[in-house]
Amino acid sequence: MKKISAILISALLLVSLLLPMSVNAEGQKPFAEIGDIKLENKAPTVDGKIDAGEGWSEKKTMNEMNTGSFLANNSLTSETDLYFAYTEEGLYFGASMKEYGAGYTLRFYEDTVDEATGETVSTWAYAISYIDENAESYDSTNYPENTPDGTHIDGALLPPSFSEISWRENTEQKTAYWTNSYGNTVEYSTSDDTGAAYVFDGDVFALSLDMLGIFHDNKLTGSEDYAPQYNVGIFEGNEVKVATSRYSPKDITSDCKAAGKIDGNTLVFEVMIPWTQIIADSNEAAQGFGISHTYTKEEILNGSNSWAAVTLMDRFNDPEAGYVDDWGRTITVCNVAYSPEFPDGVPGAATSGSHINGMGIHLLIGEKTQNGGSDVTTNGGTVTDENGKVVNGGGSTTTKAASTNKGNNKGGSSANTFDAGLAVAVGALATSAIGVYFSKKKR
């Protein structure tokens, strides 16, 4: 069985060969970022049972088409509904995950012209994973005829090279079944390490926040440019814990409201994170970045277009190894980093994911957003008023110092170390042939 450590080593050795192909492939993958989420000024009951009628935002589903993968990974085998709300007290965050345990991946092919010969050839353009509880039983002769969204599967890629295709029939072949990934489980946490990026060792949901979009406005694009992050883990007895990471990391459960449970293949939680904590972390981050802005609750509640990202640090119980191991890391990312005001042409899924310029959620908070004010925006970018003047959520102006201190941005895990070293390559590697082949799980 190939373990994650072996995957990372192999991936590092192969990046120089795979990068040109991988970046192109990832860039062409269909993608729709989660985008705007409008928050209601209501306090849901934090009892671990998400009731949409209690004031939660319209749910947004975290899935294959609005996330990127940032750990030489297995297929995403779950879907998660995300919810938000706010009050004077704090920000509410809820999630309901259904784990299907298995999935398979398709390569999609396109006709291209070989510049050397002038011949039209069919080459693979991108890959998409599909959740399927029966994926464990599939092989190169036994696999579905169609995906859940109706895409016809024309052929199978044959092991061990996964380059030779056995076509199902003589048609206009454009897709091929690739490899599968199965055995994912929902896992309780058993310990915590506030020095690690995700703190808890089970399935973890992490919320990163760029309040008022100030870090984005300062165009922070470095591989160490992280926003404050709030990690949620569930322990035996359905005890939900919340901890910060990257800035003054600590357990903040006692300051939050938190409830949830793991029940078989589902995980649900609701938490309330106080504004006092979010503001303290945001001010510390701003100081570390050399940004001259002091956050206040008043400006946030007055109306803001804040950026966010949700990460699923997915673990599974590996029966062969006898312990819980990393399955993958999936993050809600943007369509194009910093689109549309100053696009750099890099899809969020080809960034390092957890960095500020890859965030793919816009939280609309405060009275202005509830009334359709000018600081509501779609698909990213700095907000302007009716005269084209740039406005900040609370009306404040910020400047970034010439030199910044990134000392507080702790990676704290092999996953983040991997991010910083490879940047664009890592997101793209997730869809490369070798990346997925190495990460196939077997019982």
C-alpha positions in Angstrom: 0.0 0.0 0.0 1.4 3.4 -0.9 1.3 5.8 2.0 0.9 9.6 1.8 4.6 10.1 2.6 5.6 8.1 -0.4 3.1 10.0 -2.5 4.6 13.4 -1.5 8.2 12.2 -2.2 7.2 10.8 -5.6 5.3 14.0 -6.4 8.2 16.2 -5.5 10.5 14.2 -7.8 8.0 14.4 -10.7 6.9 18.0 -10.5 9.5 19.3 -13.0 8.2 16.8 -15.6 4.5 17.2 -14.8 4.1 20.9 -14.3 3.6 22.1 -18.0 0.9 19.4 -18.6 -0.7 19.7 -15.2 -1.2 23.4 -15.1 -2.8 23.4 -18.5 -5.0 20.5 -17.5 -6.2 22.1 -14.3 -6.8 25.4 -16.0 -9.3 23.9 -18.4 -11.3 22.0 -15.8 -14.9 23.3 -15.5 -15.2 25.3 -12.3 -17.8 27.4 -10.5 -16.6 29.1 -7.3 -19.0 29.3 -4.3 -18.9 33.1 -4.5 -21.3 35.3 -2.6 -23.1 34.1 0.6 -25.5 36.7 2.1 -25.6 36.4 5.9 -28.7 37.1 8.0 -28.4 39.0 11.3 -30.0 36.2 13.3 -28.7 33.7 16.0 -29.3 30.1 15.1 -29.7 27.7 18.0 -26.3 26.0 18.4 -27.5 22.5 19.2 -25.8 20.5 16.4 -28.9 20.2 14.3 -28.9 22.7 11.4 -32.3 24.1 10.9 -32.4 26.4 7.8 -35.4 28.3 9.3 -33.3 29.5 12.3 -31.5 32.3 10.4 -28.9 30.4 8.5 -27.8 31.6 5.1 -28.9 29.8 1.9 -26.8 26.6 1.9 -23.8 26.3 -0.4 -22.5 22.9 -1.2 -18.8 22.2 -1.1 -18.1 19.7 -3.9 -15.7 18.7 -6.7 -16.7 21.6 -8.9 -16.0 24.5 -6.5 -12.9 23.1 -4.7 -9.3 22.4 -5.3 -7.2 19.5 -3.9 -3.9 20.3 -2.2 -2.5 17.1 -0.9 -1.4 14.3 -3.4 -4.8 13.1 -2.9 -7.6 10.6 -3.4 -10.9 11.7 -5.0 -13.2 13.9 -3.0 -15.8 11.3 -1.8 -18.1 13.6 0.2 -20.4 16.6 -0.2 -20.8 19.2 2.5 -23.5 21.9 2.9 -22.1 25.1 4.3 -24.1 27.7 6.3 -23.3 31.1 7.9 -25.0 33.7 10.0 -24.0 36.6 12.3 -25.1 38.6 15.3 -23.6 41.4 17.4 -21.9 38.6 19.4 -20.1 36.7 16.6 -20.0 34.8 13.3 -21.9 31.5 13.0 -20.5 28.7 10.9 -22.3 25.4 10.2 -21.5 22.3 8.1 -23.3 19.1 7.2 -21.1 16.5 5.5 -22.2 13.2 3.9 -19.4 10.8 3.3 -20.0 8.3 0.5 -16.6 6.6 1.0 -15.6 6.1 -2.6 -15.3 7.7 -6.0 -13.8 7.4 -9.5 -12.0 9.8 -11.8 -12.5 10.5 -15.5 -10.1 12.0 -18.0 -11.7 14.3 -20.5 -10.1 14.4 -24.0 -10.0 17.1 -26.6 -8.9 17.1 -30.3 -5.7 19.2 -30.8 -3.4 19.7 -33.8 0.1 18.3 -33.4 2.4 21.3 -34.4 5.1 18.9 -35.7 3.0 16.7 -37.9 -0.2 18.8 -38.5 -2.2 15.8 -37.5 -5.3 16.0 -35.3 -4.8 14.0 -32.1 -6.9 13.4 -29.1 -5.2 14.5 -25.9 -6.5 14.7 -22.3 -7.5 18.1 -21.2 -8.6 17.7 -17.5 -9.9 15.3 -15.0 -13.0 15.3 -12.8 -13.8 13.0 -9.9 -17.3 11.6 -9.2 -18.7 10.2 -6.0 -19.8 6.6 -6.3 -20.3 4.2 -3.3 -19.7 1.3 -5.7 -16.3 2.4 -7.0 -14.5 -0.3 -5.1 -15.9 -2.9 -7.5 -14.9 -1.1 -10.7 -12.0 -2.2 -12.9 -11.0 -1.7 -16.5 -13.8 -4.0 -17.7 -16.5 -3.2 -15.2 -17.4 0.5 -14.8 -20.4 2.7 -15.3 -21.6 3.7 -18.8 -22.5 7.2 -17.6 -21.5 9.6 -14.8 -24.3 10.9 -12.5 -24.4 14.1 -14.6 -24.9 12.1 -17.8 -21.4 12.1 -19.3 -20.8 8.9 -21.3 -17.7 7.0 -20.2 -16.1 5.8 -23.5 -13.3 3.7 -22.3 -10.9 2.5 -19.6 -7.3 3.5 -18.9 -5.3 0.4 -18.4 -2.9 -0.2 -15.6 -0.1 0.0 -14.8 0.8 3.0 -17.1 -2.8 4.4 -17.3 -1.9 5.8 -20.7 -3.3 3.0 -22.9 -7.0 3.2 -23.4 -9.4 0.3 -24.0 -12.4 1.9 -25.7 -15.9 0.7 -24.9 -17.1 1.2 -28.5 -16.1 2.8 -31.8 -17.5 6.2 -31.2 -16.3 9.8 -30.8 -14.3 8.9 -27.7 -13.7 11.9 -25.4 -13.7 10.5 -21.9 -12.0 7.5 -20.2 -12.4 5.9 -16.8 -9.2 6.5 -15.0 -8.8 5.0 -11.4 -10.8 4.8 -8.3 -10.4 5.8 -4.7 -12.3 4.0 -1.9 -12.3 3.3 1.8 -12.8 6.9 3.1 -14.4 7.1 6.6 -15.6 9.8 8.9 -13.2 10.2 11.9 -13.4 11.5 15.4 -10.4 13.5 16.6 -8.4 12.0 19.4 -5.8 14.7 20.2 -4.9 18.3 19.4 -1.7 20.1 18.5 -2.0 23.9 18.4 1.3 24.1 16.5 -0.2 22.3 13.5 -2.1 24.0 10.7 -5.4 22.1 11.4 -4.8 21.3 15.1 -7.0 18.2 15.4 -6.2 14.8 14.0 -9.7 13.6 12.8 -11.8 15.1 10.1 -11.4 18.8 10.4 -13.2 21.8 8.9 -11.2 25.0 8.9 -12.6 28.5 8.2 -10.1 31.1 7.0 -11.3 34.8 7.2 -10.1 38.0 5.4 -12.5 40.4 7.1 -13.4 43.4 4.9 -11.2 42.0 2.1 -8.3 44.1 3.4 -5.7 41.5 2.8 -7.0 41.0 -0.7 -7.0 44.8 -1.3 -3.3 44.7 -0.4 -2.7 42.0 -3.0 -1.1 39.5 -0.8 0.0 36.7 -3.1 2.9 35.1 -1.3 3.1 31.4 -0.4 3.2 32.4 3.3 0.3 34.8 3.1 -2.3 33.1 5.3 -5.5 34.6 6.9 -6.5 33.7 10.4 -8.0 30.2 10.6 -10.6 28.6 12.8 -10.5 24.8 13.0 -13.4 22.6 14.1 -13.0 19.0 15.2 -15.3 16.5 16.9 -14.2 14.1 19.6 -15.7 10.9 21.0 -18.9 11.7 22.9 -19.7 14.3 20.2 -17.6 17.0 21.9 -17.0 19.8 19.4 -13.8 21.8 19.8 -12.7 25.0 18.1 -9.1 26.2 17.8 -7.2 29.0 16.0 -4.1 28.5 14.0 -1.5 30.6 12.3 -2.0 33.6 14.7 -1.6 33.1 18.4 -2.8 29.5 18.0 -4.9 28.2 20.9 -8.1 26.3 21.9 -10.9 28.8 22.0 -13.8 26.3 22.6 -14.7 27.9 25.9 -15.2 31.3 24.2 -17.3 29.9 21.4 -20.6 28.1 21.2 -20.2 24.7 19.6 -22.3 21.6 19.1 -22.4 18.7 16.6 -22.0 15.0 16.1 -20.7 12.2 13.9 -23.3 9.6 13.1 -22.0 6.8 10.8 -21.1 8.5 7.5 -22.3 11.9 8.4 -20.7 14.8 10.3 -22.7 17.9 11.4 -21.6 20.9 13.5 -22.6 24.5 14.4 -20.2 27.0 16.0 -20.3 30.6 16.9 -16.9 32.4 16.9 -16.9 35.7 18.8 -16.0 38.9 17.0 -13.6 39.7 19.8 -11.5 36.7 18.7 -11.8 37.3 15.0 -10.9 41.0 15.4 -7.9 40.2 17.6 -6.6 37.7 15.1 -7.2 40.0 12.1 -5.4 42.8 13.8 -2.5 40.6 14.6 -2.4 39.4 11.0 -2.5 42.9 9.7 0.3 44.0 11.9 2.4 41.0 10.7 1.7 41.9 7.0 2.6 45.6 7.7 -0.9 46.8 7.0 -2.0 49.9 8.8 -5.5 49.0 9.6 -7.2 48.4 13.0 -10.4 46.3 12.7 -13.5 47.1 14.8 -16.8 45.3 15.2 -18.6 48.5 14.1 -17.1 48.5 10.7 -17.7 44.8 10.1 -21.4 45.1 11.2 -21.8 48.3 9.2 -21.4 46.2 6.0 -18.5 44.3 4.6 -17.6 42.2 1.6 -15.3 39.7 3.4 -13.4 36.8 1.9 -13.3 33.3 3.2 -12.3 29.8 2.5 -13.4 26.5 3.9 -10.9 23.6 4.1 -11.8 20.0 4.7 -8.8 18.2 6.1 -10.1 14.7 5.4 -8.8 11.7 7.4 -9.7 8.0 7.1 -9.2 4.8 9.1 -6.5 2.8 7.2 -7.2 -0.8 8.1 -3.9 -2.0 6.7 -1.8 0.5 8.5 -3.9 0.3 11.7 -4.2 4.0 12.2 -6.0 7.1 11.0 -4.2 8.7 8.0 -4.6 11.7 5.7 -7.0 11.1 2.8 -6.8 14.5 1.2 -7.2 18.2 1.7 -10.0 20.0 -0.2 -10.4 23.8 -0.2 -13.1 26.2 -1.6 -11.1 28.3 -4.1 -11.8 31.1 -6.5 -12.2 30.9 -10.3 -9.1 33.0 -11.0 -6.9 34.5 -8.3 -7.9 38.1 -7.7 -10.5 38.0 -10.5 -11.6 40.3 -12.0 -9.8 43.5 -10.9 -6.3 42.3 -11.3 -6.3 38.7 -12.6 -3.0 36.9 -12.8 -4.4 34.2 -14.9 -4.0 31.4 -12.3 -7.1 29.5 -11.4 -7.6 29.2 -7.7 -7.3 25.4 -7.9 -3.8 25.9 -9.3 -2.7 28.2 -6.4 -1.6 26.7 -3.1 -5.2 26.8 -2.0 -5.1 28.1 1.6 -3.4 31.3 0.7 -5.3 34.6 0.6 -5.3 35.0 -3.2 -7.1 31.6 -3.6 -10.1 32.2 -1.4 -13.4 31.5 -3.2 -16.2 32.6 -0.8 -17.4 36.2 -0.3 -19.3 36.7 3.0 -21.8 39.6 2.8 -22.3 40.8 6.3 -24.0 43.9 7.8 -26.8 46.3 7.1 -25.4 47.6 3.8 -25.3 44.1 2.3 -28.8 43.3 3.6 -30.1 46.4 1.8 -28.3 45.8 -1.5 -25.6 48.5 -0.8 -22.7 49.3 -3.0 -20.3 47.0 -1.3 -22.1 43.8 -2.5 -20.0 42.3 -5.2 -19.9 39.1 -7.2 -17.0 37.0 -8.4 -14.3 39.0 -6.5 -12.6 42.3 -6.9 -12.5 45.5 -5.0 -16.0 47.1 -4.5 -16.8 50.5 -6.1 -19.7 52.9 -5.6 -21.9 54.3 -8.3 -19.2 56.8 -9.3 -16.6 54.1 -9.7 -14.7 55.1 -6.5 -13.2 52.2 -4.6 -14.9 51.6 -1.2 -13.8 49.5 1.7 -16.4 47.6 3.8 -16.1 50.0 6.7 -14.8 53.0 4.7 -11.3 52.7 6.0 -8.2 53.2 3.9 -5.3 50.7 4.3 -1.7 50.8 3.2 0.9 48.0 3.1 4.3 48.7 4.5 7.3 48.2 2.2 8.6 45.3 4.1 6.3 42.8 5.9 6.8 40.4 8.7 5.4 37.0 7.9 6.7 35.4 11.1 3.3 34.6 12.5 2.2 32.6 9.4 2.9 29.1 10.7 2.4 26.1 8.4 2.6 23.6 11.1 2.0 20.5 9.0 3.6 18.6 6.1 0.6 19.6 4.0 1.3 23.3 4.3 5.1 22.8 3.9 4.2 21.0 0.7 2.1 24.0 -0.4 4.7 26.6 0.2 7.4 24.8 -1.7 5.4 24.0 -4.8 2.8 26.8 -5.1 1.1 26.4 -8.5 2.3 22.9 -9.1 0.5 21.3 -6.2 -3.0 22.2 -7.2 -2.4 21.1 -10.7 -0.7 17.9 -9.7 -4.0 16.6 -8.2 -5.3 16.0 -11.7 -2.1 14.6 -13.2 -2.1 10.9 -14.1 0.7 10.0 -11.7 -0.8 12.1 -8.9 -4.1 10.2 -8.8 -2.5 6.8 -9.5 -0.2 7.1 -6.6 -3.0 8.0 -4.3 -5.2 5.0 -5.1 -6.2 3.2 -1.9 -6.5 -0.5 -1.6 -7.8 -2.7 1.2 
